[in-house]
Amino acid sequence: MKKHLVVAGLTVAVTLSTAAAMAESIKGKFGVTAKIGFVSPSDSDIQDSRVKADIGFIMGGNVLYGIDDNFTAEIDITHSWFGSDFPRSGNAGDFGVTNLSFGGQYRFIVANPKLTPYVGTGLDILFNDHDQYDIDTTVGVHVSGGIDYFILRQLALNAEIKGVLAPETDIRNAAGKQGNFDPSSVSTTFGVRYFF
């Protein structure tokens, strides 16, 4: 019986010490993330008609660098695509947005060693396109919030909500300006993050 208690005690001690190390400081470490999710884009207008954007898909990844125990620098790139409709006449074509963002995160230290919630902000360069028109590139800002759930010391599951705010930009074709595209959006992504 004593032998079983000792083995059980050692198992619990090893498990707890491993869990405590899971969300350790990322100071001086890099992290890479792959993610996929959904985007809720803003409506736009083409030829004086309102264009309703559909819920779309988003995928991409990022690289993090731990500046200290709480602050990280982040470079993120995602591509989203979604359909759109005129309110009365049907399909208005498909939009795409490639977002290159530069920012940072503040990572909170909490009691649960497997969880690391964070908030972030930064600058976004938005490369926009449409299957029938040309759309200008624009610059915006973002705010984000998310959580890492560490399943191993260096591997975490990630969930994040990100809002992008940017000014409207021109929709053009050979005849000139045809409308305004609003690249602002809210996205929800799920991914895997590895620290090394």
Backbone hydrogen bonds, N-H to C=O, Kabsch-Sander energy under -0.5 kcal/mol:
donor,donor_aa,acceptor,acceptor_aa,energy
5,L,1,M,-2.1
6,V,2,K,-2.5
7,V,3,K,-2.3
8,A,4,H,-2.6
9,G,5,L,-2.7
10,L,6,V,-2.6
11,T,7,V,-2.4
12,V,8,A,-2.4
13,A,9,G,-2.4
14,V,10,L,-2.6
15,T,11,T,-2.4
16,L,12,V,-2.7
17,S,13,A,-2.4
18,T,14,V,-2.3
19,A,15,T,-2.5
20,A,16,L,-2.2
21,A,17,S,-1.0
22,M,18,T,-0.7
22,M,19,A,-1.0
23,A,19,A,-0.6
23,A,113,P,-0.6
24,E,21,A,-1.2
28,G,66,G,-3.5
29,K,26,I,-2.5
31,G,64,L,-1.9
32,V,194,Y,-2.4
33,T,62,N,-2.2
34,A,192,V,-2.0
35,K,60,G,-2.6
36,I,190,F,-2.2
37,G,58,I,-2.6
38,F,188,T,-2.3
39,V,56,G,-1.9
40,S,186,V,-3.2
42,S,184,S,-1.8
44,S,51,V,-1.8
45,D,180,N,-2.5
46,I,49,S,-2.3
47,Q,178,Q,-4.6
49,S,46,I,-1.5
51,V,44,S,-3.3
52,K,50,R,-0.5
52,K,85,D,-3.0
53,A,51,V,-0.6
54,D,83,G,-2.8
56,G,39,V,-2.7
57,F,81,W,-2.0
58,I,37,G,-1.8
59,M,79,H,-1.9
60,G,35,K,-2.2
61,G,77,I,-2.4
62,N,33,T,-1.3
63,V,75,I,-2.5
64,L,31,G,-3.0
65,Y,73,A,-2.2
66,G,26,I,-0.5
66,G,29,K,-2.7
67,I,65,Y,-0.7
67,I,71,F,-2.0
68,D,71,F,-1.7
72,T,105,Q,-2.0
73,A,65,Y,-2.4
74,E,103,G,-2.7
75,I,63,V,-2.2
76,D,101,S,-2.5
77,I,61,G,-2.7
78,T,99,N,-1.9
79,H,59,M,-2.8
80,S,97,V,-2.7
81,W,57,F,-2.0
82,F,95,F,-2.0
84,S,93,G,-0.8
85,D,52,K,-2.3
86,F,90,G,-3.8
90,G,86,F,-1.1
92,A,84,S,-2.7
93,G,84,S,-0.6
95,F,82,F,-3.0
96,G,129,D,-2.3
97,V,80,S,-2.4
98,T,127,F,-2.8
99,N,78,T,-2.5
99,N,97,V,-0.6
100,L,98,T,-0.6
100,L,125,I,-2.6
101,S,76,D,-3.1
101,S,99,N,-0.6
102,F,123,L,-2.7
103,G,74,E,-2.6
104,G,121,T,-2.2
105,Q,72,T,-2.1
106,Y,119,V,-3.0
107,R,70,N,-3.4
107,R,105,Q,-0.5
108,F,106,Y,-0.5
108,F,117,P,-2.6
110,V,108,F,-0.6
115,L,112,N,-1.4
116,T,148,D,-2.2
118,Y,146,G,-2.4
119,V,106,Y,-1.9
120,G,144,S,-2.4
121,T,104,G,-1.7
122,G,142,H,-1.5
123,L,102,F,-2.7
124,D,140,G,-2.9
125,I,100,L,-2.8
126,L,124,D,-0.5
126,L,138,T,-3.2
127,F,98,T,-3.0
127,F,125,I,-0.6
128,N,126,L,-0.7
129,D,96,G,-2.5
130,H,133,Y,-0.9
131,D,94,D,-1.7
134,D,172,R,-3.0
135,I,128,N,-0.5
136,D,170,D,-1.8
138,T,126,L,-2.1
140,G,124,D,-2.7
141,V,165,L,-2.5
142,H,122,G,-1.9
143,V,163,G,-2.0
144,S,120,G,-2.4
145,G,161,I,-2.3
146,G,118,Y,-2.3
147,I,159,A,-2.2
148,D,116,T,-2.0
149,Y,157,L,-3.0
150,F,114,K,-3.1
150,F,148,D,-0.6
151,I,149,Y,-0.5
151,I,155,L,-1.9
152,L,155,L,-1.9
156,A,193,R,-3.0
157,L,149,Y,-2.9
158,N,191,G,-2.7
159,A,147,I,-1.8
160,E,189,T,-2.3
161,I,145,G,-2.8
162,K,187,S,-2.5
163,G,143,V,-2.9
164,V,185,S,-2.9
165,L,141,V,-2.8
169,T,181,F,-2.5
171,I,179,G,-2.4
172,R,134,D,-3.5
172,R,170,D,-0.5
173,N,176,G,-1.8
176,G,173,N,-2.0
178,Q,171,I,-3.9
179,G,171,I,-1.2
180,N,45,D,-1.6
181,F,169,T,-3.3
185,S,164,V,-1.7
186,V,40,S,-1.5
187,S,162,K,-2.8
188,T,38,F,-2.6
189,T,160,E,-2.6
190,F,36,I,-2.7
191,G,158,N,-2.7
192,V,34,A,-2.1
193,R,156,A,-3.2
194,Y,32,V,-2.7
195,F,154,Q,-2.8
196,F,30,F,-2.9
